[in-house]
Amino acid sequence: MPRIFGAFLFLNTLNIQLTTTQQPMSDAIKHECGIALLRLKKPLAFYKEKYGSAFYGIQKMYLLMEKQHNRGQDGAGFASIKFDVEPGERYISRVRSNKAQPIQDIFDQINDRINEELELHPEYQDNVDLQKENLPYIGELFLGHVRYGTFGKNSIESVHPFLRQNNWMHRNLIVAGNFNMTNVTELFNSLVELGQHPKELADTVTVMEKIGHFLDDEVTDLYQECKNNGLSKREASPVIAEKLDIAKILKRASKGWDGGYAMAGLLGHGDSFVFRDPAGIRPAYFYEDEEIVVVASERPVIQTSFNVPFEKVQELLPGNALIIKKNGSVSQQEIITPSVKKACSFERIYFSRGSDAEIYQERKELGKLILPAVLEAIDDDTDNTVFSFIPNTAETSFYGMIEAANDFLNHRKNQFILNNRKTLTKEKLEEILSVKIRTEKIAIKDAKLRTFITEDSSRDDLVAHVYDVTYGVIQPSDNLVIIDDSIVRGTTLKKSILRMMDRLNPKRIVVVSSAPQIRYPDCYGIDMAKLEGLIAFQAAIELLKERKQYHIVDDVYKKCKAQEKLNDTEVVNFVTEIYAPFTDTEISNKIAALLHPEDIKAEIKIIFQTVDNLHLACPKNLGDWYFTGDYPTPGGNRVVNRAFMNFYEGKDARAY
């Protein structure tokens, strides 16, 4: 018996072997998760006839999840629902994994389970009806999730999708999302007030139970209506499915939510939804045609998986839900009044794949806009400067920086030629035209190196070798400019990158961050919860000490403490006062001093993107709270103040 998924899973294995995790220079940032929802609008026999397999939906889900593996490798999960099955037949399937390669593990399990059934029952091989009736994971509705854990443990119980089971089809709820709530404790307590007993204090469980509570209410109300109209319980079931108001349920459930979210849900009878927060913090895109409805966290994932053009993939509006009824109708409905859109700018700088047409251009623009500051740092000496980047996410910004550098050099050449046109010789002209911007691939990441020794001294030595460098291309008179997407904590930069670069004996090393200084914690999905871990915060604290202004730290603590019992809408972010006495340049210079290893010879300069330039480059994603402290929800101000109080009190704890 041939293994029907053989080629499909070979592709899976091959892809995982050839791809590596995106890794910023100054430590890996764990961040947003990825979601994928797929609804097949035709009978399974249609896909068998057109595409050669009733497993079309599973195969597309593999692509949608694998194309988002950059968004999470702590765990992955998959769920499917079959429509119109007879009582007693299983219609919900779910598989989750927290193994080292969770997506591969999931589809290995699916592959093995289906092929096991096909080997036992050869009569299923080409019979779509028997396949649907007897094989797990086949269905019309699918939900996938890839996870980076920012709240809770990385146990299998923390892996999405979450399942809320019930014997009533309509009350079965499957939820997966890309989100963090800032007020989990408050939401948990509200469930307790409703008489529930949630099994754990985690945002996913809390959100699911909140939706589930109002789903139960809606089903109960509709059943009572059917009963009053003389329908039996069995007759009422399809009526409830048709009349169930998903928008009403979400409106009631989401009252009091504070956070960034793009969450997806499946109901046992076949309705589904994807719901986005009112500030549009977390991303969600969708595409619909006569065969499918698909939602994913990134646009090019849909483009590639279904071969559709850029303009056909729509962005789900903030505060809206895409609601897909079991009957196939699709609508986008406003659930919460949208606020000022503050879509996460880190999506554009780093998290999302650069294959998105807009993101690619935005990252190039980030590189172009930072060139003037680079030229100032090297005294405009492009002749004695080598430009490079830290692989892999900074590569696109590097291209933009080099385009701008070539424009600068060409302008300089043109001006020289115009100024000397009367005396210019052929030889001199050729010499001028031969001058180029010098670019090299300096850093090569050793993806297989593992820092397995736990003793600090030995571990630090291994960390210093995570990157290899290219020898023989740097002269002692050269500046070395290296660009990366962001500098968060600076640990790898200090312990590895700068030491490795110094072995090339440059005169000066200029580290360029295409993102601004990260000054504040994130509470909407990125794992940057503690202030003291941010190198920009460390720099500001050191400057306050040096300038005998440390009383500002005490004052900020008192102001934060005084707000502890206020409602979130009344809380002010006083942590901005820590940075207020200093210019961006002063903080950048102090960061350079803090990250400068004592044993290296080169001069070190560190340059950060400005917030104004970030907004110019990424005009549709203006969420910048980790740079500016301008949080898009009231809960953000409470979180940043709590993070500061934790720092001040010496507490090693999350702020939300």
C-alpha positions in Angstrom: 0.0 0.0 0.0 1.6 3.3 -1.0 1.9 6.0 1.7 -0.4 8.7 0.3 1.4 11.5 2.2 4.9 10.3 1.3 5.9 13.0 -1.1 4.1 15.6 1.0 5.9 14.7 4.2 9.2 14.4 2.4 8.8 18.0 1.5 8.0 18.8 5.1 11.2 17.1 6.3 13.3 18.7 3.6 12.0 22.2 4.3 12.7 22.0 8.0 16.3 20.7 7.4 17.0 23.6 5.1 15.6 26.5 7.1 16.9 28.1 10.2 15.3 30.3 12.9 15.5 34.0 12.4 18.0 35.3 14.9 18.7 39.0 15.7 22.1 40.1 16.7 21.5 40.9 20.4 19.6 37.7 21.5 16.6 35.9 20.0 13.3 37.6 20.7 10.4 35.3 21.2 7.3 36.8 19.8 4.0 36.5 18.2 2.4 33.2 17.3 1.0 32.3 13.9 -2.5 31.2 13.0 -4.0 29.5 10.0 -7.7 28.9 9.4 -9.0 27.1 6.3 -12.6 26.5 5.3 -13.4 24.3 2.2 -16.5 25.6 0.6 -17.1 22.6 -1.8 -17.7 18.9 -1.0 -14.5 16.9 -0.5 -15.3 15.0 -3.8 -14.7 18.3 -5.6 -11.1 18.5 -4.3 -10.5 14.9 -5.1 -11.6 15.4 -8.7 -9.9 18.7 -9.3 -6.7 18.3 -7.2 -6.4 14.5 -7.0 -6.9 14.1 -3.3 -9.5 14.5 -0.6 -6.6 15.4 1.6 -6.3 18.8 -0.1 -7.2 20.7 3.1 -4.6 18.9 5.2 -1.9 19.5 2.6 -2.8 23.2 2.4 -2.7 23.4 6.2 0.7 22.0 6.2 1.9 24.7 3.8 0.1 27.5 5.8 1.8 26.3 9.0 5.2 25.6 7.7 5.3 29.0 5.9 4.8 30.5 9.3 7.3 28.4 11.3 9.3 31.6 11.8 6.5 32.8 14.1 6.8 30.0 16.6 8.8 26.8 17.4 7.8 26.1 21.0 4.8 24.2 19.9 2.3 23.6 17.1 -1.3 22.4 16.9 -3.9 21.3 14.3 -7.6 20.8 14.6 -10.3 19.7 12.0 -14.0 19.5 11.9 -16.2 17.3 9.7 -19.6 18.5 8.6 -22.9 16.6 8.7 -21.7 13.4 10.4 -24.1 11.0 12.0 -24.5 10.8 15.8 -21.8 8.6 17.2 -19.2 9.4 14.6 -16.2 11.4 15.6 -16.2 14.8 13.9 -13.5 16.8 15.8 -9.8 15.8 15.5 -6.9 17.6 17.2 -3.2 16.9 17.4 -0.6 19.0 19.3 3.2 18.9 19.7 5.8 20.6 21.8 8.7 18.6 20.3 11.8 20.1 18.8 10.2 20.2 15.3 6.6 20.4 16.2 5.1 21.0 12.8 6.9 18.1 11.3 5.8 16.0 14.3 2.2 16.9 13.9 2.1 15.9 10.2 4.1 12.8 10.9 1.3 11.8 13.3 -1.4 12.7 10.9 0.3 10.8 8.1 0.9 7.7 10.2 -2.7 7.6 11.5 -4.3 8.0 8.1 -2.0 5.5 6.4 -2.6 3.0 9.2 -6.3 3.1 8.5 -5.7 2.8 4.7 -3.5 -0.2 5.2 -6.2 -1.9 7.3 -9.0 -0.8 4.9 -7.9 -0.7 1.3 -11.5 0.0 0.3 -11.1 3.5 1.6 -8.3 4.3 -0.9 -10.4 6.0 -3.6 -13.8 6.4 -1.9 -14.2 9.9 -0.6 -17.3 9.1 1.4 -15.6 6.3 3.3 -12.5 8.4 3.8 -14.6 11.2 5.4 -16.6 8.7 7.5 -13.6 6.7 8.8 -10.4 8.7 8.6 -9.4 11.2 11.2 -8.3 14.8 10.4 -10.2 14.9 7.1 -12.9 17.5 7.1 -14.1 20.9 5.7 -12.8 23.2 8.5 -9.3 23.4 9.8 -7.4 25.5 12.4 -3.6 25.5 12.8 -1.3 27.3 15.2 2.5 27.8 15.7 3.5 29.0 19.2 6.2 31.0 20.9 5.4 30.9 24.6 5.3 34.3 26.3 2.8 33.4 29.1 2.8 30.1 31.0 4.9 27.1 30.5 5.8 25.3 27.2 4.1 22.1 28.3 1.8 20.3 25.8 -1.1 21.7 27.8 -0.1 25.2 26.8 -0.1 24.5 23.1 -3.0 25.7 20.9 -5.6 25.0 19.7 -7.5 24.7 23.0 -10.7 22.6 23.0 -13.9 23.1 25.1 -15.9 20.0 24.7 -19.7 19.4 25.0 -22.2 16.8 23.8 -24.1 19.6 22.1 -22.4 20.2 18.7 -22.9 24.0 18.9 -21.2 24.2 22.3 -18.0 22.6 21.2 -15.4 25.4 20.9 -11.8 25.3 19.5 -9.7 28.4 20.0 -6.2 29.3 18.9 -4.7 32.8 18.7 -1.8 35.2 18.4 -2.4 37.3 21.5 -1.5 38.5 25.0 -4.0 40.0 27.4 -2.7 42.6 29.8 -5.5 42.0 32.3 -5.6 38.2 32.6 -6.2 38.3 36.4 -9.2 40.7 36.0 -10.7 38.5 33.3 -10.1 35.3 35.4 -11.9 36.9 38.3 -14.8 37.9 36.1 -15.2 34.2 35.2 -15.3 33.3 38.8 -18.0 35.9 39.4 -20.0 34.2 36.6 -19.8 31.0 38.7 -17.1 29.2 36.7 -14.0 27.5 38.0 -11.3 28.0 35.4 -8.6 25.4 35.4 -5.7 27.8 35.2 -4.7 31.5 35.1 -3.7 31.8 31.5 -5.0 34.2 28.9 -5.9 31.5 26.3 -8.0 29.5 28.8 -9.6 32.7 30.2 -10.5 34.0 26.7 -11.9 30.6 25.6 -14.0 30.2 28.7 -15.3 33.8 28.3 -16.4 33.0 24.7 -17.7 29.7 25.8 -19.9 31.2 28.5 -21.7 33.4 26.1 -21.8 30.7 23.5 -23.7 28.6 26.0 -26.0 31.5 26.8 -26.8 32.0 23.1 -27.5 28.3 22.5 -29.7 28.2 25.5 -31.7 31.2 24.4 -32.1 29.8 20.9 -33.2 26.4 22.2 -35.8 28.1 24.3 -37.1 30.0 21.3 -37.3 26.7 19.3 -39.0 25.0 22.2 -41.6 27.8 22.4 -42.2 27.3 18.6 -43.0 23.6 19.2 -39.7 22.1 17.9 -38.2 19.0 19.5 -34.6 19.0 20.7 -33.5 17.2 17.6 -35.4 19.5 15.3 -34.0 22.5 17.2 -30.4 21.6 16.5 -30.1 22.7 12.8 -32.2 25.9 13.6 -29.7 26.8 16.3 -26.8 26.3 13.9 -28.4 28.6 11.4 -29.4 31.3 13.8 -26.3 31.3 16.1 -25.1 35.0 16.2 -21.3 34.8 16.4 -20.9 38.6 16.4 -23.2 38.9 19.4 -21.3 36.3 21.3 -17.9 38.0 20.6 -19.3 41.4 21.5 -20.5 40.1 24.9 -17.3 38.0 25.5 -14.8 40.8 24.6 -16.1 43.4 27.0 -13.1 44.3 29.2 -10.5 42.7 27.1 -7.2 44.6 27.0 -4.5 43.4 24.8 -3.4 42.6 21.3 -5.0 39.7 19.6 -5.9 37.9 16.4 -7.8 34.9 17.6 -9.6 32.1 15.7 -12.4 29.9 16.8 -14.2 26.9 15.4 -17.6 25.7 16.6 -18.4 22.0 16.5 -21.3 22.3 14.0 -19.2 24.3 11.5 -19.3 28.0 12.2 -15.9 29.7 12.5 -14.4 33.2 13.1 -11.2 35.2 13.3 -11.3 38.3 15.6 -8.8 41.1 15.6 -8.1 43.7 18.4 -9.5 47.2 17.9 -6.0 48.8 17.6 -4.9 46.2 15.0 -1.9 45.3 17.1 -1.7 41.7 15.9 -1.9 40.9 12.2 -4.5 38.9 10.3 -5.1 38.5 6.5 -7.7 36.6 4.5 -8.6 35.4 1.1 -11.9 34.1 -0.3 -13.0 32.5 -3.6 -15.6 30.0 -4.7 -13.5 27.1 -3.3 -12.0 28.3 0.0 -11.8 30.9 2.8 -8.3 31.1 4.3 -6.9 33.3 7.1 -3.3 33.6 8.2 -1.0 35.9 10.2 1.0 36.9 7.1 -0.1 37.9 3.6 2.6 36.0 1.6 1.7 32.8 3.3 -1.7 32.9 1.6 -0.2 34.1 -1.7 2.3 31.3 -1.8 0.1 28.5 -0.6 -2.8 29.3 -3.0 -1.0 31.2 -5.8 -3.0 34.3 -5.5 -1.9 37.9 -6.2 -1.0 40.5 -3.5 -4.1 42.6 -4.1 -6.5 39.7 -3.6 -5.4 39.1 0.0 -7.2 41.4 2.4 -6.3 42.7 5.8 -8.9 41.9 8.5 -10.0 45.3 9.8 -9.2 46.2 13.5 -12.0 45.5 15.9 -13.7 43.3 13.3 -14.3 39.6 13.0 -14.4 37.5 9.9 -17.3 35.2 10.4 -17.8 32.1 8.3 -21.1 30.4 8.8 -21.6 26.7 8.3 -23.7 27.4 5.3 -20.7 29.1 3.6 -21.7 32.7 4.0 -18.7 35.0 4.8 -19.0 38.4 6.4 -16.7 40.9 8.1 -18.5 42.5 11.1 -17.4 45.1 13.6 -17.3 43.7 17.1 -15.5 46.6 18.9 -15.3 50.1 17.7 -11.8 50.5 16.2 -9.3 52.8 18.1 -6.4 54.5 16.5 -4.6 51.8 14.5 -1.3 50.8 16.2 -0.3 47.8 14.2 3.0 46.3 15.6 5.9 47.8 13.8 8.2 44.9 14.8 6.2 42.8 12.4 7.7 45.0 9.6 11.2 45.2 11.1 11.7 41.6 12.0 8.9 39.1 12.7 7.1 38.7 9.5 8.8 37.2 6.5 10.4 39.7 4.2 8.7 38.0 1.1 5.7 40.3 1.6 6.0 43.0 -1.1 5.3 45.9 1.2 7.5 44.6 4.0 10.4 44.1 1.6 10.2 47.7 0.5 9.8 49.0 4.0 12.9 47.1 5.3 14.9 48.6 2.4 13.6 52.0 3.3 14.8 51.5 6.9 18.3 50.9 5.6 18.2 53.9 3.3 16.9 56.3 6.0 19.7 55.4 8.4 22.6 56.0 6.0 23.1 59.7 6.9 23.8 58.7 10.5 26.2 56.0 9.3 28.0 58.5 7.1 28.4 60.8 10.0 29.9 58.0 12.1 32.5 57.2 9.4 33.3 60.8 8.6 31.9 60.3 5.1 34.9 58.0 4.4 33.2 55.4 2.2 36.5 54.6 0.5 37.8 53.1 3.7 34.6 51.4 4.9 33.3 47.9 4.5 29.5 47.5 4.8 28.0 44.2 5.9 25.0 42.7 7.9 24.3 40.1 10.5 22.3 37.3 8.9 19.5 36.8 8.3 16.7 39.3 8.9 18.9 42.4 8.4 19.8 41.5 4.9 17.0 43.5 3.3 17.7 46.6 5.3 21.4 46.2 4.2 20.3 46.3 0.5 18.5 49.6 1.2 21.5 51.0 3.0 23.8 50.1 0.1 21.5 51.6 -2.5 21.6 54.9 -0.5 25.4 54.6 -0.1 25.8 54.1 -3.9 23.6 57.2 -4.5 25.8 59.1 -2.1 29.0 57.9 -3.9 27.6 58.7 -7.3 26.7 62.2 -6.2 30.2 62.7 -5.0 31.6 61.4 -8.3 29.4 63.6 -10.3 30.3 66.6 -8.3 34.0 65.9 -8.7 33.7 65.4 -12.4 31.7 68.7 -12.9 34.2 70.6 -10.8 37.2 69.3 -12.7 35.7 68.8 -16.2 38.2 71.1 -17.9 41.3 69.3 -16.6 40.0 65.7 -16.2 42.1 63.1 -18.0 40.8 59.7 -19.3 43.0 57.9 -16.7 41.6 60.1 -13.9 38.0 59.6 -15.0 38.5 55.8 -15.1 40.0 55.9 -11.6 37.0 57.9 -10.3 34.5 55.6 -11.9 36.2 52.5 -10.6 35.6 53.5 -7.0 32.8 51.3 -5.5 31.0 50.9 -2.2 32.7 48.0 -0.5 30.4 45.2 0.7 31.3 41.9 2.1 29.6 39.0 3.9 31.5 39.3 7.1 29.4 37.3 9.6 28.4 33.7 9.0 26.1 32.1 11.6 27.0 28.6 12.7 23.5 27.3 13.0 24.6 23.9 14.4 26.7 25.3 17.3 25.0 24.6 20.6 26.1 26.2 23.9 25.6 23.0 25.9 28.0 23.8 28.8 26.3 25.4 31.7 29.3 26.9 33.5 29.4 30.7 32.8 33.0 31.0 31.8 32.9 28.0 29.4 29.5 29.0 28.1 30.6 32.5 27.3 33.5 31.2 25.3 31.2 29.1 23.2 28.8 32.0 22.7 31.7 34.0 21.3 31.9 31.4 18.5 28.2 31.4 17.4 29.3 33.5 14.4 32.3 33.0 12.1 33.8 35.9 10.3 35.4 36.3 6.8 39.1 37.0 7.1 41.2 38.9 4.7 38.8 41.6 3.5 39.3 44.3 6.2 42.3 46.5 6.4 43.6 48.2 9.6 42.6 51.6 8.2 39.0 50.4 7.6 35.7 51.2 9.2 33.4 48.1 9.5 29.7 48.9 9.4 27.4 46.1 10.3 23.6 46.4 10.3 21.0 44.4 12.2 17.3 44.6 12.7 17.3 45.4 16.4 19.4 45.5 19.6 17.4 44.4 22.6 19.6 43.1 25.4 23.0 43.3 23.8 24.3 40.1 25.3 25.3 38.4 22.1 26.6 41.6 20.7 29.0 42.0 23.6 30.0 38.4 24.1 30.2 37.3 20.5 29.7 39.7 17.6 32.1 42.5 18.7 34.8 40.2 19.7 34.6 38.3 16.4 34.6 41.5 14.4 37.6 42.8 16.3 39.6 39.8 15.1 39.5 41.4 11.7 41.5 44.4 13.1 39.2 47.3 11.8 39.9 50.8 12.9 36.3 51.3 14.0 33.2 49.1 14.3 29.9 50.8 13.6 26.9 48.7 14.7 23.6 49.9 13.1 20.2 49.0 14.3 17.4 49.4 11.7 15.0 49.7 14.7 15.0 52.5 17.3 16.1 52.0 20.9 13.9 49.5 22.7 13.1 51.3 25.9 9.9 49.8 27.2 8.5 46.3 27.8 6.0 44.7 25.5 2.8 43.2 26.8 1.0 42.2 23.6 2.9 39.1 22.5 6.7 39.9 22.3 8.8 38.4 25.0 10.2 41.6 26.3 8.5 41.8 29.7 11.3 43.0 32.0 12.7 46.5 31.9 16.1 45.7 33.4 16.8 43.3 30.5 16.7 46.2 28.0 20.1 47.7 27.2 18.6 51.1 26.6 17.1 51.1 30.1 20.4 50.0 31.6 22.1 52.9 29.7 19.6 55.5 31.0 20.0 54.2 34.6 23.8 54.5 34.3 23.6 58.0 33.0 21.3 59.0 35.9 23.9 57.6 38.3 26.8 59.4 36.6 25.0 62.7 36.5 23.8 62.5 40.1 20.2 62.4 39.0 19.3 59.1 40.5 16.6 60.8 42.5 14.5 60.6 39.3 14.4 56.8 39.8 13.0 57.2 43.3 10.5 59.8 42.1 9.2 57.6 39.3 8.8 54.7 41.7 6.7 56.8 44.0 4.5 57.9 41.1 4.1 54.4 39.9 3.3 53.1 43.4 0.6 55.8 43.8 -1.3 54.5 40.8 -1.5 50.9 41.8 -5.2 51.0 42.8 -6.3 53.3 39.9 -8.4 52.0 37.0 -6.3 51.3 34.0 -7.8 54.3 32.1 -6.4 56.6 34.7 -2.9 55.2 34.8 0.0 57.3 33.3 3.3 55.9 32.0 5.8 57.7 34.3 8.7 55.5 33.2 9.2 58.0 30.3 10.7 60.3 32.9 13.7 58.0 33.2 14.7 58.8 29.6 13.6 62.5 29.5 17.0 64.1 30.6 18.9 62.6 27.7 19.1 62.8 24.0 18.9 59.7 21.8 22.6 60.1 21.0 23.6 60.2 24.6 21.8 57.0 25.3 23.3 55.4 22.2 26.8 56.4 23.3 26.2 54.9 26.7 24.9 51.7 25.2 28.1 51.5 23.1 30.2 52.0 26.3 28.2 49.3 28.2 28.6 46.8 25.3 32.3 47.6 24.6 34.3 44.6 25.8 37.5 45.7 27.6 39.7 43.5 25.6 39.0 44.7 22.1 41.0 47.3 20.3 38.5 48.9 17.8 36.5 52.0 18.5 32.8 51.1 18.9 29.9 53.2 17.7 26.3 52.2 17.9 23.6 53.9 15.8 19.8 53.5 16.1 17.0 54.3 13.7 14.9 57.3 14.7 11.2 56.8 15.5 10.3 59.5 12.9 12.2 57.5 10.2 10.5 54.3 11.4 7.1 55.8 10.7 8.2 57.1 7.3 9.4 53.6 6.3 6.4 51.7 7.8 3.4 54.1 7.5 0.8 51.4 8.0 2.3 50.0 11.2 2.6 52.8 13.7 2.6 50.7 16.8 5.8 51.9 18.6 5.2 51.5 22.3 8.4 49.6 22.9 10.3 52.6 21.5 8.2 55.5 22.8 6.1 54.3 25.7 3.0 55.2 23.8 0.9 52.1 24.6 -2.2 51.5 22.5 -4.3 50.2 25.4 -4.8 51.4 29.0 -3.4 48.1 30.3 0.0 48.9 28.7 0.6 51.8 31.0 -0.2 49.6 34.0 2.2 47.0 32.8 5.1 49.3 32.2 4.7 50.9 35.7 4.5 47.4 37.2 7.7 46.4 35.3 9.4 49.4 36.7 8.3 48.7 40.3 9.5 45.1 39.9 12.9 46.5 38.8 13.0 48.9 41.7 12.0 46.3 44.3 14.3 43.7 42.9 11.5 41.3 41.9 12.2 38.8 39.1 8.7 38.7 37.9 6.5 39.4 34.9 4.5 42.6 34.9 1.3 41.0 33.6 
